[in-house]
Amino acid sequence: MEKLDTERFKVEKRLCLAEGESKYHLVCFGHHLAKREGYKEHTGLEALHYYLVKKHHWTPAKVFSLSEADLRFLFAEEMSGWTLPKEARD
């Protein structure tokens, strides 16, 4: 039983780390988008939300209700070819 528990925890840890890294990429892309769009106040995930409000005229409540999976889907085309800047990598 201990062996199964150990393996389960290893898998769960890898999953959580991958989810965190995925969110980090969204945050970094948000910084990139804020710079590209000339935002003065919004960075990171907030910049992604602000962009959707401006582009699609969605309400803040609508964009703040989006999951991270929704954001990855909505920004997949814009993130295509984009890579983390050197200073954002380990």
N, CA, C and O atoms as a GROMACS GRO file, in nm:
protein
  360
    1MET      N    1   0.082  -0.120   0.000
    1MET     CA    2   0.000   0.000   0.000
    1MET      C    3   0.086   0.126   0.000
    1MET      O    4   0.053   0.223  -0.068
    2GLU      N    5   0.198   0.126   0.076
    2GLU     CA    6   0.285   0.244   0.081
    2GLU      C    7   0.342   0.277  -0.056
    2GLU      O    8   0.354   0.395  -0.091
    3LYS      N    9   0.377   0.175  -0.132
    3LYS     CA   10   0.433   0.196  -0.266
    3LYS      C   11   0.331   0.269  -0.354
    3LYS      O   12   0.366   0.360  -0.428
    4LEU      N   13   0.204   0.228  -0.347
    4LEU     CA   14   0.098   0.293  -0.425
    4LEU      C   15   0.080   0.437  -0.380
    4LEU      O   16   0.062   0.525  -0.464
    5ASP      N   17   0.083   0.462  -0.250
    5ASP     CA   18   0.069   0.598  -0.199
    5ASP      C   19   0.183   0.686  -0.248
    5ASP      O   20   0.161   0.799  -0.290
    6THR      N   21   0.305   0.633  -0.242
    6THR     CA   22   0.422   0.709  -0.288
    6THR      C   23   0.410   0.745  -0.435
    6THR      O   24   0.435   0.859  -0.473
    7GLU      N   25   0.372   0.649  -0.517
    7GLU     CA   26   0.356   0.675  -0.660
    7GLU      C   27   0.245   0.776  -0.686
    7GLU      O   28   0.259   0.865  -0.769
    8ARG      N   29   0.134   0.762  -0.614
    8ARG     CA   30   0.022   0.856  -0.632
    8ARG      C   31   0.067   0.997  -0.599
    8ARG      O   32   0.034   1.091  -0.672
    9PHE      N   33   0.141   1.014  -0.490
    9PHE     CA   34   0.188   1.147  -0.453
    9PHE      C   35   0.285   1.203  -0.556
    9PHE      O   36   0.283   1.323  -0.584
   10LYS      N   37   0.369   1.120  -0.612
   10LYS     CA   38   0.461   1.165  -0.716
   10LYS      C   39   0.384   1.215  -0.838
   10LYS      O   40   0.417   1.320  -0.894
   11VAL      N   41   0.284   1.141  -0.878
   11VAL     CA   42   0.202   1.181  -0.994
   11VAL      C   43   0.128   1.310  -0.963
   11VAL      O   44   0.125   1.401  -1.047
   12GLU      N   45   0.069   1.320  -0.845
   12GLU     CA   46  -0.004   1.440  -0.808
   12GLU      C   47   0.089   1.561  -0.800
   12GLU      O   48   0.050   1.672  -0.838
   13LYS      N   49   0.209   1.540  -0.752
   13LYS     CA   50   0.306   1.651  -0.745
   13LYS      C   51   0.341   1.700  -0.885
   13LYS      O   52   0.345   1.820  -0.909
   14ARG      N   53   0.367   1.606  -0.976
   14ARG     CA   54   0.400   1.646  -1.114
   14ARG      C   55   0.284   1.722  -1.178
   14ARG      O   56   0.306   1.820  -1.249
   15LEU      N   57   0.161   1.676  -1.153
   15LEU     CA   58   0.043   1.743  -1.207
   15LEU      C   59   0.032   1.885  -1.152
   15LEU      O   60   0.009   1.979  -1.228
   16CYS      N   61   0.048   1.902  -1.022
   16CYS     CA   62   0.040   2.035  -0.961
   16CYS      C   63   0.150   2.128  -1.012
   16CYS      O   64   0.125   2.246  -1.037
   17LEU      N   65   0.270   2.075  -1.027
   17LEU     CA   66   0.380   2.157  -1.079
   17LEU      C   67   0.354   2.198  -1.224
   17LEU      O   68   0.384   2.311  -1.263
   18ALA      N   69   0.299   2.107  -1.303
   18ALA     CA   70   0.267   2.140  -1.443
   18ALA      C   71   0.158   2.246  -1.450
   18ALA      O   72   0.164   2.336  -1.533
   19GLU      N   73   0.058   2.236  -1.362
   19GLU     CA   74  -0.049   2.338  -1.359
   19GLU      C   75   0.008   2.473  -1.320
   19GLU      O   76  -0.029   2.576  -1.377
   20GLY      N   77   0.098   2.474  -1.222
   20GLY     CA   78   0.162   2.599  -1.180
   20GLY      C   79   0.245   2.660  -1.291
   20GLY      O   80   0.245   2.781  -1.310
   21GLU      N   81   0.317   2.576  -1.363
   21GLU     CA   82   0.399   2.626  -1.473
   21GLU      C   83   0.312   2.682  -1.585
   21GLU      O   84   0.346   2.783  -1.647
   22SER      N   85   0.201   2.617  -1.611
   22SER     CA   86   0.108   2.665  -1.713
   22SER      C   87   0.054   2.803  -1.675
   22SER      O   88   0.043   2.892  -1.759
   23LYS      N   89   0.019   2.819  -1.547
   23LYS     CA   90  -0.030   2.950  -1.500
   23LYS      C   91   0.081   3.054  -1.512
   23LYS      O   92   0.055   3.168  -1.551
   24TYR      N   93   0.204   3.016  -1.478
   24TYR     CA   94   0.317   3.108  -1.488
   24TYR      C   95   0.335   3.156  -1.632
   24TYR      O   96   0.365   3.274  -1.655
   25HIS      N   97   0.318   3.069  -1.728
   25HIS     CA   98   0.328   3.108  -1.869
   25HIS      C   99   0.220   3.209  -1.905
   25HIS      O  100   0.246   3.305  -1.977
   26LEU      N  101   0.098   3.188  -1.855
   26LEU     CA  102  -0.009   3.286  -1.880
   26LEU      C  103   0.026   3.421  -1.818
   26LEU      O  104   0.007   3.525  -1.882
   27VAL      N  105   0.077   3.420  -1.696
   27VAL     CA  106   0.116   3.544  -1.630
   27VAL      C  107   0.223   3.616  -1.711
   27VAL      O  108   0.214   3.737  -1.733
   28CYS      N  109   0.324   3.543  -1.754
   28CYS     CA  110   0.432   3.603  -1.833
   28CYS      C  111   0.380   3.655  -1.966
   28CYS      O  112   0.422   3.762  -2.011
   29PHE      N  113   0.290   3.581  -2.030
   29PHE     CA  114   0.231   3.630  -2.154
   29PHE      C  115   0.151   3.757  -2.127
   29PHE      O  116   0.151   3.848  -2.210
   30GLY      N  117   0.084   3.763  -2.014
   30GLY     CA  118   0.013   3.884  -1.977
   30GLY      C  119   0.105   4.004  -1.966
   30GLY      O  120   0.069   4.114  -2.007
   31HIS      N  121   0.224   3.984  -1.910
   31HIS     CA  122   0.323   4.092  -1.903
   31HIS      C  123   0.363   4.135  -2.045
   31HIS      O  124   0.373   4.254  -2.074
   32HIS      N  125   0.385   4.038  -2.131
   32HIS     CA  126   0.420   4.066  -2.271
   32HIS      C  127   0.308   4.144  -2.340
   32HIS      O  128   0.334   4.243  -2.408
   33LEU      N  129   0.185   4.099  -2.320
   33LEU     CA  130   0.069   4.164  -2.382
   33LEU      C  131   0.053   4.307  -2.330
   33LEU      O  132   0.024   4.398  -2.407
   34ALA      N  133   0.072   4.327  -2.200
   34ALA     CA  134   0.061   4.461  -2.142
   34ALA      C  135   0.163   4.555  -2.203
   34ALA      O  136   0.133   4.671  -2.233
   35LYS      N  137   0.284   4.506  -2.222
   35LYS     CA  138   0.388   4.588  -2.284
   35LYS      C  139   0.353   4.618  -2.429
   35LYS      O  140   0.363   4.732  -2.474
   36ARG      N  141   0.311   4.515  -2.502
   36ARG     CA  142   0.274   4.531  -2.644
   36ARG      C  143   0.160   4.631  -2.661
   36ARG      O  144   0.161   4.712  -2.754
   37GLU      N  145   0.061   4.624  -2.573
   37GLU     CA  146  -0.057   4.709  -2.584
   37GLU      C  147  -0.040   4.845  -2.516
   37GLU      O  148  -0.127   4.932  -2.529
   38GLY      N  149   0.069   4.863  -2.446
   38GLY     CA  150   0.096   4.991  -2.380
   38GLY      C  151   0.014   5.014  -2.254
   38GLY      O  152  -0.016   5.128  -2.220
   39TYR      N  153  -0.022   4.907  -2.186
   39TYR     CA  154  -0.100   4.922  -2.062
   39TYR      C  155  -0.012   4.984  -1.954
   39TYR      O  156   0.105   4.950  -1.940
   40LYS      N  157  -0.070   5.074  -1.878
   40LYS     CA  158   0.003   5.139  -1.771
   40LYS      C  159  -0.025   5.077  -1.635
   40LYS      O  160   0.061   5.080  -1.548
   41GLU      N  161  -0.141   5.020  -1.617
   41GLU     CA  162  -0.182   4.970  -1.485
   41GLU      C  163  -0.198   4.818  -1.478
   41GLU      O  164  -0.188   4.761  -1.370
   42HIS      N  165  -0.223   4.754  -1.589
   42HIS     CA  166  -0.255   4.611  -1.588
   42HIS      C  167  -0.137   4.528  -1.638
   42HIS      O  168  -0.080   4.555  -1.743
   43THR      N  169  -0.103   4.425  -1.559
   43THR     CA  170   0.004   4.332  -1.598
   43THR      C  171  -0.042   4.190  -1.566
   43THR      O  172  -0.144   4.171  -1.500
   44GLY      N  173   0.033   4.094  -1.610
   44GLY     CA  174   0.005   3.954  -1.578
   44GLY      C  175  -0.134   3.910  -1.619
   44GLY      O  176  -0.182   3.947  -1.726
   45LEU      N  177  -0.198   3.832  -1.534
   45LEU     CA  178  -0.332   3.782  -1.566
   45LEU      C  179  -0.432   3.895  -1.582
   45LEU      O  180  -0.524   3.887  -1.664
   46GLU      N  181  -0.413   4.001  -1.505
   46GLU     CA  182  -0.503   4.116  -1.515
   46GLU      C  183  -0.498   4.177  -1.656
   46GLU      O  184  -0.600   4.221  -1.708
   47ALA      N  185  -0.381   4.178  -1.716
   47ALA     CA  186  -0.369   4.229  -1.853
   47ALA      C  187  -0.447   4.142  -1.952
   47ALA      O  188  -0.507   4.194  -2.045
   48LEU      N  189  -0.446   4.012  -1.931
   48LEU     CA  190  -0.523   3.923  -2.018
   48LEU      C  191  -0.672   3.953  -2.005
   48LEU      O  192  -0.743   3.959  -2.105
   49HIS      N  193  -0.717   3.972  -1.883
   49HIS     CA  194  -0.858   4.004  -1.861
   49HIS      C  195  -0.894   4.138  -1.924
   49HIS      O  196  -0.997   4.152  -1.991
   50TYR      N  197  -0.809   4.237  -1.903
   50TYR     CA  198  -0.834   4.371  -1.958
   50TYR      C  199  -0.839   4.367  -2.111
   50TYR      O  200  -0.923   4.433  -2.173
   51TYR      N  201  -0.749   4.292  -2.171
   51TYR     CA  202  -0.746   4.277  -2.316
   51TYR      C  203  -0.879   4.222  -2.368
   51TYR      O  204  -0.932   4.271  -2.468
   52LEU      N  205  -0.933   4.121  -2.300
   52LEU     CA  206  -1.060   4.062  -2.343
   52LEU      C  207  -1.176   4.160  -2.327
   52LEU      O  208  -1.267   4.162  -2.409
   53VAL      N  209  -1.172   4.240  -2.221
   53VAL     CA  210  -1.276   4.343  -2.202
   53VAL      C  211  -1.271   4.441  -2.318
   53VAL      O  212  -1.374   4.474  -2.377
   54LYS      N  213  -1.150   4.488  -2.350
   54LYS     CA  214  -1.136   4.587  -2.458
   54LYS      C  215  -1.168   4.528  -2.596
   54LYS      O  216  -1.238   4.592  -2.675
   55LYS      N  217  -1.119   4.410  -2.624
   55LYS     CA  218  -1.135   4.352  -2.756
   55LYS      C  219  -1.277   4.304  -2.784
   55LYS      O  220  -1.330   4.326  -2.892
   56HIS      N  221  -1.337   4.239  -2.686
   56HIS     CA  222  -1.468   4.177  -2.709
   56HIS      C  223  -1.583   4.249  -2.640
   56HIS      O  224  -1.699   4.210  -2.653
   57HIS      N  225  -1.550   4.354  -2.566
   57HIS     CA  226  -1.651   4.431  -2.493
   57HIS      C  227  -1.726   4.345  -2.392
   57HIS      O  228  -1.845   4.364  -2.366
   58TRP      N  229  -1.652   4.248  -2.335
   58TRP     CA  230  -1.709   4.164  -2.231
   58TRP      C  231  -1.700   4.241  -2.099
   58TRP      O  232  -1.614   4.328  -2.084
   59THR      N  233  -1.785   4.210  -2.006
   59THR     CA  234  -1.779   4.275  -1.875
   59THR      C  235  -1.664   4.216  -1.793
   59THR      O  236  -1.623   4.102  -1.815
   60PRO      N  237  -1.613   4.295  -1.698
   60PRO     CA  238  -1.511   4.238  -1.610
   60PRO      C  239  -1.561   4.112  -1.539
   60PRO      O  240  -1.484   4.018  -1.521
   61ALA      N  241  -1.687   4.110  -1.498
   61ALA     CA  242  -1.741   3.991  -1.432
   61ALA      C  243  -1.729   3.869  -1.522
   61ALA      O  244  -1.697   3.760  -1.476
   62LYS      N  245  -1.756   3.888  -1.650
   62LYS     CA  246  -1.746   3.776  -1.747
   62LYS      C  247  -1.603   3.725  -1.756
   62LYS      O  248  -1.579   3.605  -1.747
   63VAL      N  249  -1.507   3.817  -1.774
   63VAL     CA  250  -1.369   3.772  -1.793
   63VAL      C  251  -1.308   3.718  -1.664
   63VAL      O  252  -1.224   3.628  -1.670
   64PHE      N  253  -1.349   3.771  -1.548
   64PHE     CA  254  -1.295   3.718  -1.423
   64PHE      C  255  -1.354   3.582  -1.389
   64PHE      O  256  -1.300   3.510  -1.305
   65SER      N  257  -1.464   3.545  -1.454
   65SER     CA  258  -1.522   3.413  -1.430
   65SER      C  259  -1.455   3.304  -1.514
   65SER      O  260  -1.482   3.185  -1.494
   66LEU      N  261  -1.369   3.343  -1.609
   66LEU     CA  262  -1.302   3.246  -1.695
   66LEU      C  263  -1.198   3.168  -1.616
   66LEU      O  264  -1.127   3.223  -1.531
   67SER      N  265  -1.189   3.040  -1.644
   67SER     CA  266  -1.088   2.957  -1.580
   67SER      C  267  -0.954   2.976  -1.652
   67SER      O  268  -0.946   3.037  -1.758
   68GLU      N  269  -0.850   2.924  -1.592
   68GLU     CA  270  -0.719   2.928  -1.658
   68GLU      C  271  -0.722   2.848  -1.787
   68GLU      O  272  -0.658   2.887  -1.885
   69ALA      N  273  -0.795   2.739  -1.790
   69ALA     CA  274  -0.809   2.661  -1.914
   69ALA      C  275  -0.878   2.744  -2.021
   69ALA      O  276  -0.841   2.739  -2.138
   70ASP      N  277  -0.979   2.822  -1.981
   70ASP     CA  278  -1.046   2.911  -2.076
   70ASP      C  279  -0.947   3.013  -2.132
   70ASP      O  280  -0.943   3.037  -2.253
   71LEU      N  281  -0.868   3.072  -2.044
   71LEU     CA  282  -0.771   3.173  -2.089
   71LEU      C  283  -0.668   3.111  -2.183
   71LEU      O  284  -0.632   3.172  -2.284
   72ARG      N  285  -0.620   2.991  -2.150
   72ARG     CA  286  -0.524   2.925  -2.240
   72ARG      C  287  -0.586   2.902  -2.377
   72ARG      O  288  -0.521   2.922  -2.479
   73PHE      N  289  -0.712   2.860  -2.379
   73PHE     CA  290  -0.782   2.839  -2.505
   73PHE      C  291  -0.797   2.970  -2.582
   73PHE      O  292  -0.769   2.976  -2.701
   74LEU      N  293  -0.841   3.075  -2.515
   74LEU     CA  294  -0.867   3.203  -2.581
   74LEU      C  295  -0.739   3.269  -2.633
   74LEU      O  296  -0.743   3.341  -2.733
   75PHE      N  297  -0.628   3.245  -2.567
   75PHE     CA  298  -0.502   3.310  -2.608
   75PHE      C  299  -0.408   3.216  -2.683
   75PHE      O  300  -0.295   3.255  -2.714
   76ALA      N  301  -0.451   3.096  -2.713
   76ALA     CA  302  -0.364   2.998  -2.779
   76ALA      C  303  -0.307   3.051  -2.910
   76ALA      O  304  -0.188   3.035  -2.937
   77GLU      N  305  -0.390   3.112  -2.992
   77GLU     CA  306  -0.342   3.163  -3.121
   77GLU      C  307  -0.242   3.276  -3.101
   77GLU      O  308  -0.139   3.280  -3.169
   78GLU      N  309  -0.270   3.366  -3.010
   78GLU     CA  310  -0.179   3.479  -2.985
   78GLU      C  311  -0.050   3.433  -2.920
   78GLU      O  312   0.055   3.495  -2.938
   79MET      N  313  -0.056   3.324  -2.844
   79MET     CA  314   0.064   3.273  -2.779
   79MET      C  315   0.146   3.183  -2.871
   79MET      O  316   0.259   3.147  -2.838
   80SER      N  317   0.090   3.145  -2.985
   80SER     CA  318   0.160   3.059  -3.079
   80SER      C  319   0.290   3.125  -3.123
   80SER      O  320   0.290   3.236  -3.175
   81GLY      N  321   0.400   3.056  -3.102
   81GLY     CA  322   0.531   3.109  -3.140
   81GLY      C  323   0.595   3.195  -3.032
   81GLY      O  324   0.715   3.222  -3.038
   82TRP      N  325   0.518   3.238  -2.932
   82TRP     CA  326   0.572   3.317  -2.823
   82TRP      C  327   0.648   3.226  -2.728
   82TRP      O  328   0.604   3.114  -2.700
   83THR      N  329   0.758   3.273  -2.678
   83THR     CA  330   0.834   3.196  -2.579
   83THR      C  331   0.862   3.285  -2.458
   83THR      O  332   0.862   3.407  -2.466
   84LEU      N  333   0.885   3.218  -2.347
   84LEU     CA  334   0.921   3.293  -2.226
   84LEU      C  335   1.046   3.374  -2.251
   84LEU      O  336   1.141   3.324  -2.311
   85PRO      N  337   1.049   3.498  -2.206
   85PRO     CA  338   1.174   3.575  -2.218
   85PRO      C  339   1.284   3.513  -2.131
   85PRO      O  340   1.255   3.447  -2.032
   86LYS      N  341   1.406   3.536  -2.170
   86LYS     CA  342   1.520   3.478  -2.097
   86LYS      C  343   1.513   3.503  -1.947
   86LYS      O  344   1.538   3.413  -1.867
   87GLU      N  345   1.478   3.627  -1.911
   87GLU     CA  346   1.478   3.663  -1.770
   87GLU      C  347   1.366   3.594  -1.690
   87GLU      O  348   1.365   3.601  -1.568
   88ALA      N  349   1.272   3.530  -1.759
   88ALA     CA  350   1.161   3.460  -1.691
   88ALA      C  351   1.186   3.311  -1.677
   88ALA      O  352   1.108   3.240  -1.615
   89ARG      N  353   1.296   3.264  -1.735
   89ARG     CA  354   1.327   3.121  -1.730
   89ARG      C  355   1.414   3.090  -1.609
   89ARG      O  356   1.484   3.177  -1.557
   90ASP      N  357   1.407   2.965  -1.565
   90ASP     CA  358   1.491   2.922  -1.450
   90ASP      C  359   1.636   2.926  -1.484
   90ASP      O  360   1.720   2.893  -1.400
   0.00000   0.00000   0.00000
